[in-house]
């Protein structure tokens, strides 16, 4: 952990930023109007979601962060930009696109259980003008960043053409480029440093039902070779993660109570990018990301993690194994 504290890396996050809106309350009765719960709302909160949660995790770890995205010219867009700036992220590269709706996901939580979610957003591809503006902003900061993180939520920012151009830029400037992918066609991520799908996403993308170590290895190897990646990492929820590089490595995690997996993928992407930018090797970076994700799933809602929390978690593991 001391090695990580010695660095303050600069990372660029590109992807679908959004607002995660939570209505917190309790439920003690069923509505007389319909067979639905009546939730007495007692608190309300808004945090950054999607690629914004990756940004938030990086800031929590102590990195310098720039973010590129496209949001609407609306009140939700204003709120999102204000939140990024208040947290200390460089949001000058965010493009406002007229007629686009800034993504906002609202969740009703009753007694620690999510009751319903409702979304307000645009999912169409961004315009050519927005894509051009993002690419220019991306190239302008290439010399100043240690790594680029693509956080794809399938909301239209990371179009195929734009993503391919960003990866080509990263390779030109010899920058690490890490991807949290979306969809069933990963071809637009070809040439990235690594991708981090979860088991279900990897199964869909490879058309291989992952049900044991043999099928897991087959899927991960296929992803790495087909997309010409340095590494493929498949996250396995409470079972840790599988790393596909020159060799296959399955990294387990210690079981703990899981409250909410919301945003765990964001934490993995952020912590991997952070650790690799701090000059850790892939095995060390994956171990750090594994621990960071274990901390986050013990929290409710989209959550972040700090170096102190990861340090405390790893200390607990060492203490338990020594007994």
C-alpha positions as CSV (number, residue, x, y, z in Angstrom):
1,X,0.0,0.0,0.0
2,X,2.9,2.4,0.6
3,X,3.9,2.0,-3.0
4,X,0.4,3.3,-4.0
5,X,0.6,6.2,-1.6
6,X,3.9,7.3,-3.2
7,X,2.1,8.1,-6.5
8,X,-0.7,10.5,-7.6
9,X,-1.5,9.3,-11.1
10,X,-3.5,11.1,-13.7
11,X,-6.3,9.2,-15.4
12,X,-8.8,10.0,-18.1
13,X,-12.3,8.5,-17.9
14,X,-14.4,8.4,-21.1
15,X,-17.9,7.0,-21.1
16,X,-21.5,7.3,-20.1
17,X,-21.8,9.6,-17.0
18,X,-25.1,9.6,-15.2
19,X,-26.8,10.5,-11.9
20,X,-27.8,7.8,-9.4
21,X,-30.8,9.1,-7.5
22,X,-31.9,7.3,-4.3
23,X,-35.2,7.7,-2.4
24,X,-34.7,6.1,1.0
25,X,-37.6,5.1,3.2
26,X,-39.5,2.4,5.0
27,X,-42.5,0.3,4.2
28,X,-45.1,-0.7,6.7
29,X,-48.3,-1.2,4.6
30,X,-49.7,-2.1,1.2
31,X,-51.6,0.4,-0.8
32,X,-55.4,0.2,-0.7
33,X,-55.4,1.4,-4.4
34,X,-53.3,-1.5,-5.8
35,X,-51.2,-4.4,-4.5
36,X,-48.1,-2.4,-4.1
37,X,-45.9,-1.3,-1.2
38,X,-46.4,2.2,0.2
39,X,-42.9,3.6,0.9
40,X,-42.6,6.5,3.4
41,X,-39.7,8.5,2.0
42,X,-37.4,9.8,4.7
43,X,-34.3,10.8,2.8
44,X,-33.1,11.5,-0.7
45,X,-29.6,11.5,-2.2
46,X,-27.9,11.9,-5.5
47,X,-24.4,10.5,-6.5
48,X,-22.5,10.1,-9.7
49,X,-23.3,6.9,-11.5
50,X,-22.0,5.0,-14.6
51,X,-18.7,6.4,-15.7
52,X,-19.2,9.0,-13.0
53,X,-18.9,6.3,-10.4
54,X,-15.5,5.3,-12.0
55,X,-14.5,9.0,-11.6
56,X,-15.6,9.1,-8.0
57,X,-13.7,5.9,-7.2
58,X,-10.5,7.3,-8.7
59,X,-10.9,10.5,-6.8
60,X,-11.5,8.6,-3.6
61,X,-8.3,6.6,-4.2
62,X,-6.4,9.9,-4.6
63,X,-5.9,10.2,-8.4
64,X,-6.1,13.2,-10.6
65,X,-9.1,12.6,-12.9
66,X,-10.3,14.1,-16.2
67,X,-13.6,13.0,-17.7
68,X,-15.0,13.1,-21.2
69,X,-18.6,12.5,-21.9
70,X,-21.7,13.9,-23.5
71,X,-24.7,15.1,-21.5
72,X,-27.9,16.9,-22.3
73,X,-28.3,20.7,-22.1
74,X,-30.8,20.2,-19.2
75,X,-31.1,20.5,-15.4
76,X,-29.7,17.0,-14.8
77,X,-26.7,17.9,-16.9
78,X,-26.2,21.1,-14.8
79,X,-26.4,19.0,-11.6
80,X,-24.0,16.4,-12.9
81,X,-21.4,19.0,-14.0
82,X,-21.6,20.8,-10.7
83,X,-21.1,17.5,-8.8
84,X,-18.0,16.6,-10.9
85,X,-16.5,20.0,-10.3
86,X,-17.3,20.0,-6.6
87,X,-15.5,16.6,-6.3
88,X,-12.4,18.0,-8.0
89,X,-12.6,16.3,-11.4
90,X,-11.6,18.1,-14.6
91,X,-14.9,18.2,-16.5
92,X,-13.9,20.7,-19.1
93,X,-14.1,18.0,-21.8
94,X,-17.7,17.2,-21.2
95,X,-19.9,18.1,-24.3
96,X,-23.4,19.5,-23.9
97,X,-25.6,18.2,-26.7
98,X,-28.9,19.9,-27.4
99,X,-31.9,17.6,-27.3
100,X,-30.1,14.9,-25.4
101,X,-31.4,13.8,-22.0
102,X,-28.8,13.4,-19.3
103,X,-29.1,9.9,-17.8
104,X,-30.7,9.8,-14.3
105,X,-31.6,6.5,-12.6
106,X,-33.9,6.8,-9.6
107,X,-34.1,3.9,-7.1
108,X,-36.6,3.6,-4.3
109,X,-35.0,1.8,-1.3
110,X,-37.2,0.5,1.5
111,X,-35.6,-1.0,4.6
112,X,-32.3,-1.7,2.7
113,X,-34.2,-3.4,-0.2
114,X,-34.5,-1.8,-3.7
115,X,-38.2,-1.7,-4.5
116,X,-38.2,-0.1,-8.0
117,X,-36.0,1.8,-10.4
118,X,-37.1,4.3,-13.0
119,X,-34.8,5.8,-15.6
120,X,-34.8,9.1,-17.6
121,X,-32.2,9.1,-20.4
122,X,-31.2,9.2,-24.0
123,X,-29.7,6.0,-25.5
124,X,-29.1,7.1,-29.1
125,X,-25.5,7.4,-30.4
126,X,-24.0,10.8,-29.8
127,X,-23.8,13.1,-32.9
128,X,-20.8,13.3,-35.2
129,X,-20.2,16.8,-33.9
130,X,-20.1,15.6,-30.3
131,X,-17.9,12.7,-31.2
132,X,-15.4,15.1,-33.0
133,X,-15.4,17.4,-30.0
134,X,-14.6,14.5,-27.6
135,X,-11.8,13.2,-29.8
136,X,-10.2,16.6,-30.0
137,X,-10.4,16.9,-26.2
138,X,-9.0,13.4,-25.8
139,X,-6.0,14.1,-28.0
140,X,-5.3,17.4,-26.2
141,X,-4.8,15.7,-22.8
142,X,-2.9,12.6,-24.1
143,X,0.5,13.7,-22.9
144,X,-0.8,14.5,-19.4
145,X,-2.5,11.1,-18.5
146,X,-1.1,7.8,-17.3
147,X,-4.0,5.7,-18.5
148,X,-7.4,5.9,-20.1
149,X,-10.5,4.1,-18.8
150,X,-13.5,3.5,-21.0
151,X,-16.7,2.9,-19.0
152,X,-19.3,1.7,-21.5
153,X,-22.9,1.6,-20.3
154,X,-24.3,1.4,-23.8
155,X,-25.9,4.8,-23.6
156,X,-24.4,6.1,-26.9
157,X,-21.2,7.9,-26.0
158,X,-18.7,5.1,-26.8
159,X,-19.8,4.6,-30.4
160,X,-17.9,2.0,-32.5
161,X,-16.1,4.7,-34.6
162,X,-15.3,6.9,-31.6
163,X,-14.0,4.0,-29.5
164,X,-11.8,2.7,-32.2
165,X,-10.3,6.1,-32.7
166,X,-9.6,6.5,-28.9
167,X,-7.9,3.1,-28.8
168,X,-5.8,4.1,-31.8
169,X,-4.8,7.3,-30.0
170,X,-3.9,5.5,-26.9
171,X,-1.6,3.1,-28.8
172,X,0.0,6.0,-30.7
173,X,0.9,7.7,-27.4
174,X,1.7,4.4,-25.7
175,X,-1.0,4.8,-23.0
176,X,-2.7,2.0,-21.0
177,X,-6.3,1.7,-22.1
178,X,-8.7,-0.3,-19.9
179,X,-12.3,-1.1,-20.8
180,X,-15.4,-2.1,-18.9
181,X,-17.4,-3.4,-21.9
182,X,-21.1,-3.6,-22.8
183,X,-23.1,-5.5,-25.4
184,X,-22.6,-8.7,-27.3
185,X,-20.0,-7.4,-29.8
186,X,-16.7,-6.4,-28.4
187,X,-15.0,-5.8,-31.7
188,X,-14.8,-2.1,-31.1
189,X,-12.5,-2.7,-28.1
190,X,-9.9,-4.4,-30.3
191,X,-6.3,-3.4,-29.4
192,X,-7.1,-2.2,-25.8
193,X,-4.8,-3.1,-23.0
194,X,-7.5,-5.1,-21.2
195,X,-11.2,-5.5,-20.7
196,X,-13.1,-6.4,-17.6
197,X,-16.5,-8.1,-18.3
198,X,-18.3,-10.0,-15.6
199,X,-19.0,-13.7,-16.1
200,X,-22.5,-13.1,-17.6
201,X,-21.2,-10.5,-20.0
202,X,-18.3,-12.6,-21.1
203,X,-20.6,-15.5,-21.8
204,X,-22.8,-13.4,-24.0
205,X,-19.9,-11.9,-25.9
206,X,-18.2,-15.2,-26.5
207,X,-21.3,-17.3,-26.8
208,X,-19.7,-19.7,-24.3
209,X,-21.7,-20.8,-21.3
210,X,-19.3,-20.3,-18.4
211,X,-20.1,-23.0,-15.9
212,X,-16.7,-24.3,-14.8
213,X,-13.0,-23.5,-15.0
214,X,-12.6,-25.2,-18.4
215,X,-15.3,-23.0,-20.0
216,X,-14.0,-20.0,-18.1
217,X,-10.6,-20.5,-19.6
218,X,-12.0,-21.0,-23.0
219,X,-14.0,-17.7,-22.9
220,X,-11.2,-15.6,-21.5
221,X,-8.6,-16.9,-23.9
222,X,-11.0,-16.3,-26.8
223,X,-11.6,-12.7,-25.7
224,X,-7.9,-12.0,-25.3
225,X,-6.9,-13.5,-28.7
226,X,-9.8,-12.3,-30.7
227,X,-9.4,-8.7,-29.5
228,X,-5.6,-8.7,-29.5
229,X,-5.6,-7.6,-25.8
230,X,-2.6,-7.7,-23.4
231,X,-5.0,-9.1,-20.8
232,X,-8.6,-10.1,-20.3
233,X,-10.1,-10.1,-16.8
234,X,-13.4,-11.8,-16.1
235,X,-14.9,-10.8,-12.8
236,X,-16.6,-13.6,-10.9
237,X,-18.6,-11.7,-8.2
238,X,-18.0,-13.4,-4.8
239,X,-15.6,-15.9,-6.5
240,X,-13.0,-13.2,-7.3
241,X,-11.7,-12.8,-10.8
242,X,-9.9,-14.7,-13.6
243,X,-6.9,-13.1,-15.3
244,X,-5.8,-14.1,-18.8
245,X,-2.4,-13.0,-19.9
246,X,0.6,-15.1,-20.8
247,X,-0.8,-17.5,-18.1
248,X,-4.2,-18.1,-16.6
249,X,-4.7,-17.1,-13.0
250,X,-7.8,-17.4,-10.9
251,X,-7.8,-15.0,-8.0
252,X,-10.4,-15.9,-5.3
253,X,-11.8,-13.4,-2.8
254,X,-12.7,-14.0,0.8
255,X,-16.4,-14.4,1.3
256,X,-18.1,-11.5,3.1
257,X,-21.6,-10.3,3.4
258,X,-22.8,-8.8,0.1
259,X,-25.2,-5.9,0.5
260,X,-25.2,-4.5,-3.0
261,X,-23.2,-5.3,-6.2
262,X,-24.2,-1.9,-7.8
263,X,-21.1,-0.3,-9.1
264,X,-18.7,-3.1,-8.3
265,X,-17.6,-3.2,-11.9
266,X,-16.8,0.5,-11.8
267,X,-14.6,-0.1,-8.7
268,X,-12.7,-2.9,-10.5
269,X,-12.0,-0.7,-13.5
270,X,-11.0,2.3,-11.4
271,X,-8.8,0.4,-9.0
272,X,-7.1,-1.6,-11.8
273,X,-6.3,1.6,-13.7
274,X,-5.1,3.3,-10.6
275,X,-2.9,0.5,-9.5
276,X,-1.3,-0.1,-13.0
277,X,-0.7,3.7,-13.2
278,X,1.1,3.4,-9.9
279,X,3.5,0.9,-11.6
280,X,2.1,-2.3,-10.0
281,X,2.3,-5.4,-12.2
282,X,-0.9,-7.0,-13.4
283,X,-1.1,-9.6,-10.6
284,X,-0.6,-7.0,-7.9
285,X,-3.1,-4.6,-9.6
286,X,-5.7,-7.4,-9.8
287,X,-5.2,-8.3,-6.2
288,X,-5.7,-4.7,-5.2
289,X,-8.9,-4.4,-7.4
290,X,-10.2,-7.7,-5.9
291,X,-9.9,-6.3,-2.4
292,X,-11.4,-2.9,-3.4
293,X,-14.4,-4.7,-5.0
294,X,-14.9,-6.8,-1.8
295,X,-15.1,-3.6,0.3
296,X,-17.6,-1.9,-2.1
297,X,-20.1,-4.8,-2.2
298,X,-20.3,-4.6,1.5
299,X,-21.9,-1.1,1.1
300,X,-25.4,-0.2,-0.1
301,X,-25.8,1.7,-3.4
302,X,-23.1,2.9,-5.8
303,X,-20.1,3.2,-3.5
304,X,-16.4,4.2,-3.5
305,X,-13.4,2.9,-1.7
306,X,-10.3,4.5,-0.2
307,X,-6.8,3.2,0.2
308,X,-7.3,3.1,4.0
309,X,-10.4,0.8,3.6
310,X,-8.5,-1.5,1.3
311,X,-5.6,-1.5,3.7
312,X,-8.0,-2.4,6.6
313,X,-9.6,-5.1,4.6
314,X,-6.3,-6.7,3.7
315,X,-5.1,-6.4,7.3
316,X,-8.3,-8.3,8.4
317,X,-7.5,-11.1,5.8
318,X,-3.9,-11.4,7.1
319,X,-5.1,-11.5,10.7
320,X,-7.7,-14.2,9.9
321,X,-5.2,-16.4,8.0
322,X,-2.7,-16.1,10.9
323,X,-5.2,-17.5,13.4
